Amino acid sequence: MSQKLHIGAVQSLTDIVTERLQLAIINGDFALGEKISEEALSLKLGVSRTPIRDALARLQTVGLVIVKPKRGSFVFKPNNSDVVDICDFRFMVELQAAKRSFYKKPIKLVKSLVHIAQKMHVAMESNNAFEYSKLDNSYHQTFFEYCDNKYLSNAFNLINSRIAALRVSITSPQSELRAISFREHITMINHLKENKISAFEETLHEHIMRTQNVYLKALAIQNSNKKPKFKGLMLQENK
C-alpha cells in the first residue's frame, strides 16, 4: 500500500497579506492613526487590491485597522478612553490567566518566564528595543500558555495586537522605561517563586497602570505625520 501524502494547510493570498500587514503595524512600520494606501500596498506587495481590502477588513475585526467609508483605511489610534479600557481589560484577563497557570503548572510557568526574562536582559543590555518589545509580549502571553482556558486566551487575543503595537511605538524606544519594565518583570517572577500571589497581583497592576500612563502622555504629543516604511513587508513567491 502506498504511503499517504499529508499536505499541510495552504495559505491564501489574503492570509499572507494579512500576516504581513499585521506584522508591519505591530512592528511600528506605520504610525498610529496613519492612512494606509491600498495602491501603495498593492505596488509594494505585487498583488491586486482585492486581497489588500480583504486583509484590511480582517484586521479591522481585531482592532488594528479602522475602515472609514469614503475616506479609506487607517491604523488604529486609541483615544484616552480606549487606552484606559484596554489596560483595564488587560489587567483582568492577564491576572486570571496567570493565577490559573500558576495553580495548574507553577514550575513550568516560572521556568518559562525566567527563560524569557533572561533573553529580555540580553536585549536590554544590547539596547535592542525591538527584540525587547517582542520578548515583553512573549512574557505576558506566557500567562495564557498554561491556563487551560481557551476563552481567556481568546479574550487576550482581542487586544494583544494593539498592546504590541503600542509597546513598539511608545514604550520600547525609551531605554529608561525598559529598565523599569524589566525590574517589574523580575519582581513578578520572584513573587511567583515565593508563592506571593497578592504581591504578584499588586505588581502586575502597577506595571500595567504605569504603561497606561505612559501611553496617555505619549498619545497627547505624538506626531501622526509619519510615513509608512513598509519594513519587512515583501512577499516572496513560493517556488
C-alpha positions in Angstrom: 0.0 0.0 0.0 1.4 3.3 -1.0 2.2 5.8 1.8 -0.4 8.6 2.3 0.8 12.0 1.4 -0.1 14.6 4.1 -0.4 18.1 2.7 -0.4 21.0 5.2 -2.8 23.9 5.2 -2.3 26.1 2.2 -2.4 29.9 2.9 -4.5 32.0 0.6 -3.1 35.3 -0.7 -5.3 37.2 1.7 -3.9 35.2 4.6 -0.3 36.1 3.6 -1.2 39.8 3.0 -3.0 39.9 6.4 0.0 38.4 8.2 2.5 40.8 6.6 0.3 43.9 7.2 -0.4 42.9 10.8 3.3 42.4 11.5 4.1 45.7 9.9 1.6 47.6 12.1 2.7 45.8 15.2 6.4 46.5 14.4 5.7 50.2 14.0 6.2 50.4 10.3 3.1 52.6 10.2 2.4 55.4 12.7 -0.7 55.1 14.9 -3.6 56.8 13.0 -1.8 56.7 9.7 -3.8 56.2 6.5 -3.0 53.0 4.7 -2.8 53.4 0.9 -4.2 50.4 -0.9 -2.5 51.5 -4.1 0.9 51.7 -2.4 0.5 48.4 -0.7 -0.6 46.8 -4.0 2.5 48.0 -5.7 4.8 47.2 -2.8 3.5 43.6 -2.4 2.9 42.9 -6.0 -0.8 41.9 -5.6 -4.1 43.2 -6.7 -6.2 45.4 -4.4 -8.7 42.6 -3.6 -6.5 40.7 -1.1 -5.4 44.1 0.3 -9.0 45.1 1.0 -9.8 41.6 2.4 -6.8 41.8 4.7 -7.8 45.3 5.9 -11.2 44.0 6.7 -9.8 41.2 8.7 -7.5 43.5 10.7 -10.5 45.7 11.4 -12.0 42.8 13.3 -9.0 42.6 15.7 -8.9 46.4 16.1 -5.7 47.1 14.3 -7.3 48.9 11.4 -10.2 51.4 11.2 -12.1 51.4 7.8 -13.8 54.7 7.3 -16.4 54.9 4.4 -15.3 57.2 1.5 -12.1 58.1 3.5 -10.0 54.9 3.5 -8.4 52.6 6.0 -6.3 53.8 8.9 -4.1 52.3 11.6 -5.9 52.3 14.9 -5.1 55.2 17.2 -6.8 54.9 20.6 -8.1 57.9 22.4 -7.7 58.3 26.2 -10.8 56.3 26.9 -9.7 53.4 24.6 -6.3 53.2 26.4 -7.9 53.1 29.8 -10.4 50.4 28.7 -7.7 48.3 27.0 -5.4 48.4 30.1 -8.2 47.7 32.5 -9.3 44.7 30.4 -5.7 43.6 30.0 -5.2 43.5 33.8 -8.3 41.5 34.4 -7.6 38.8 31.8 -3.8 38.6 32.5 -4.3 38.3 36.2 -6.8 35.5 35.9 -4.7 33.6 33.3 -1.6 34.0 35.4 -3.4 32.7 38.5 -4.8 29.7 36.7 -1.5 28.9 35.1 0.3 29.2 38.5 -2.2 26.9 40.2 -2.1 24.3 37.4 1.6 24.3 36.4 3.6 26.6 38.6 7.0 25.1 37.8 6.5 25.3 34.0 5.1 28.8 34.3 8.0 30.1 36.3 10.6 28.3 34.2 9.2 29.8 31.0 9.1 33.3 32.5 12.7 33.0 33.7 13.8 31.9 30.3 12.1 34.8 28.6 13.4 37.3 31.2 17.0 36.1 30.6 16.6 36.9 26.9 15.0 40.3 27.9 18.1 41.1 29.9 20.3 40.4 26.9 18.2 42.6 24.6 18.2 45.4 27.2 22.0 45.2 27.7 22.5 45.4 23.9 19.9 48.2 23.6 17.8 46.2 21.2 14.5 47.9 21.7 12.7 45.9 19.1 13.8 42.5 20.4 13.0 43.6 24.0 9.5 44.5 22.8 8.9 41.1 21.2 10.1 39.3 24.4 7.9 41.6 26.5 4.9 40.4 24.5 6.0 36.8 24.9 6.4 37.2 28.6 2.7 38.3 29.0 1.5 35.7 26.6 3.0 33.0 28.7 0.4 33.7 31.4 -2.1 32.1 28.9 0.1 29.2 27.8 -0.7 27.1 30.9 -4.1 28.5 32.0 -6.0 25.8 30.1 -8.9 28.1 29.2 -9.4 28.9 25.5 -11.9 31.7 26.3 -9.3 33.6 28.4 -6.8 33.2 25.6 -9.3 34.3 23.0 -10.2 37.3 25.2 -6.5 38.3 25.4 -6.1 37.9 21.6 -8.7 40.6 21.1 -6.3 43.3 22.4 -2.9 41.7 22.2 -2.0 43.1 18.7 -3.0 46.6 19.8 -0.9 46.2 23.0 2.1 45.0 21.0 1.8 47.9 18.5 1.5 50.5 21.4 4.5 48.9 23.1 6.7 49.2 20.0 5.6 52.7 19.1 5.7 54.2 22.5 7.4 52.4 25.4 10.1 50.3 23.9 12.2 53.1 22.3 12.7 54.7 25.7 15.6 52.9 27.5 14.7 54.2 30.9 11.2 52.7 30.6 12.7 49.4 29.5 14.8 49.3 32.7 11.7 49.9 34.9 9.8 47.3 32.9 12.5 44.7 33.3 12.6 45.2 37.1 8.9 44.7 37.3 9.0 41.5 35.2 11.7 40.1 37.5 9.7 41.1 40.6 6.7 39.3 39.3 8.7 36.2 38.8 10.1 36.4 42.3 6.6 36.8 43.8 5.5 33.6 42.0 8.6 31.7 43.2 7.7 32.7 46.7 4.0 31.9 46.2 3.1 35.5 47.0 0.1 35.8 44.7 -1.3 39.0 46.3 2.1 40.7 45.8 2.2 39.4 42.2 -1.2 40.9 41.6 -0.1 44.3 43.0 3.0 44.4 40.9 1.1 43.4 37.7 -1.4 46.1 38.4 1.3 48.7 39.0 3.1 47.5 35.8 0.0 47.8 33.6 -1.1 51.1 35.1 2.3 52.6 34.6 2.3 51.7 31.0 -1.2 53.1 30.7 0.0 56.5 32.0 2.9 56.4 29.5 0.5 55.7 26.7 -1.7 58.6 27.7 1.1 61.1 27.9 2.7 59.9 24.6 -0.5 60.0 22.6 -1.1 63.5 23.7 2.0 64.7 22.0 2.6 62.1 19.3 3.2 63.3 15.7 0.9 61.4 13.4 2.6 62.5 10.2 5.0 59.6 9.9 5.0 58.0 6.5 4.9 54.2 6.0 8.3 52.5 5.7 6.9 49.1 4.7 9.8 47.4 6.6 9.5 43.6 6.4 6.5 43.7 4.1 7.9 42.0 1.0 6.0 38.9 -0.3 8.1 36.2 -1.8 6.8 33.9 -4.4 6.7 30.3 -3.4 8.9 28.1 -5.6 
